[in-house]
Amino acid sequence: MTGTQLGTQQSGEALVRRYTVTTADGIGLAVEERGPVDAEHTVFLDHGLCLSQVSWDPQKKLLERRFGDQVRIVSFDHRGHGRSDSAPMSTYTIEQLGRDHAAVVEAAGVRGLSTMVGHSM
């Protein structure tokens, strides 16, 4: 698994970091992080089937307003969704989704408390 930095931008008050994580089977996953890398708590937002991480934008803003620098928010587009690469149909499984999520957690260097919020799947 490798991470490729795509860029950063200021979004209102939050610094947004976007990069690609390449999975063990070579699929590029589009990742977005908001908030301090060293925040006490990380929240992962996993979107539902046929959606993308954009579906979490209202919740990202709410978390930023409510918790400020105390929380880091990480979301990614699942394989074949949003800005992530497509993949062979046989790899679209819940088990692979778990491995993809683990690759993002590892690449993000998450330590300490974290919460995973999922939708649909």
PEPEPE-V343866 format. One record per residue. N is the residue number from 1. SS is DSSP state (A for helix, B for strand, O for the rest). PHI is phi in whole degrees, -180 to 180 (NA if undefined). PSI is psi in radians with two decimals (NA if undefined). Layout:
BEGIN
((N/SS/PHI/PSI) (N/SS/PHI/PSI))
END
This chain:
BEGIN
((1/O/NA/2.32) (2/B/-134/2.71) (3/B/-116/2.34) (4/B/-118/2.10) (5/B/-71/2.21) (6/B/-98/-0.55) (7/B/156/2.96) (8/B/-130/2.70) (9/B/-155/2.73) (10/B/-89/2.24) (11/B/-122/1.70) (12/O/65/-2.04) (13/O/-93/-0.37) (14/B/-90/2.47) (15/B/-85/2.22) (16/B/-111/2.21) (17/B/-112/2.26) (18/B/-122/2.35) (19/B/-155/2.99) (20/B/-112/2.34) (21/B/-107/2.20) (22/B/-95/2.14) (23/O/-76/2.99) (24/O/-59/-0.51) (25/O/-96/0.26) (26/O/87/0.20) (27/O/-90/2.28) (28/B/-86/2.14) (29/B/-106/2.21) (30/B/-80/2.09) (31/B/-115/2.53) (32/B/-130/2.33) (33/B/-123/2.50) (34/B/-132/2.58) (35/O/90/3.01) (36/O/-67/2.41) (37/O/-61/-0.53) (38/O/-99/0.40) (39/O/-60/2.67) (40/O/-66/-0.47) (41/B/-138/2.41) (42/B/-115/2.33) (43/B/-113/2.17) (44/B/-100/2.31) (45/B/-115/1.93) (46/B/-105/2.07) (47/O/-76/2.99) (48/O/-92/3.09) (49/O/-58/2.35) (50/O/67/0.27) (51/O/-112/-2.91) (52/O/-148/3.07) (53/A/-63/-0.32) (54/A/-61/-0.48) (55/A/-63/-0.30) (56/A/-94/0.02) (57/A/-53/-0.77) (58/A/-62/-0.68) (59/A/-70/-0.60) (60/A/-61/-0.81) (61/A/-63/-0.72) (62/A/-63/-0.80) (63/A/-61/-0.72) (64/A/-63/-0.78) (65/A/-66/-0.72) (66/A/-75/-0.72) (67/A/-114/-0.20) (68/A/53/-2.28) (69/A/-76/-0.01) (70/A/-79/-0.21) (71/B/-132/2.49) (72/B/-111/2.34) (73/B/-115/2.18) (74/B/-123/2.23) (75/B/-136/2.73) (76/B/-148/2.71) (77/O/-86/2.18) (78/O/-62/2.76) (79/O/-52/2.37) (80/O/76/0.14) (81/O/-125/2.67) (82/O/51/-2.24) (83/O/-93/0.07) (84/O/-82/2.79) (85/O/-68/2.65) (86/O/-78/2.94) (87/O/-148/2.89) (88/O/-58/2.44) (89/A/-55/-0.58) (90/A/-66/-0.24) (91/A/-95/0.00) (92/O/-86/1.34) (93/O/-129/2.81) (94/A/-63/-0.67) (95/A/-61/-0.75) (96/A/-68/-0.64) (97/A/-58/-0.72) (98/A/-62/-0.74) (99/A/-66/-0.68) (100/A/-63/-0.77) (101/A/-61/-0.75) (102/A/-62/-0.66) (103/A/-63/-0.70) (104/A/-67/-0.76) (105/A/-59/-0.81) (106/A/-64/-0.82) (107/A/-64/-0.61) (108/A/-76/-0.22) (109/O/66/0.65) (110/O/-71/2.25) (111/O/-130/2.56) (112/O/89/-2.77) (113/B/-67/2.43) (114/B/-149/2.70) (115/B/-129/2.34) (116/B/-108/2.22) (117/B/-114/2.15) (118/B/-120/2.80) (119/O/-137/2.23) (120/O/80/-0.95) (121/O/-93/NA))
END
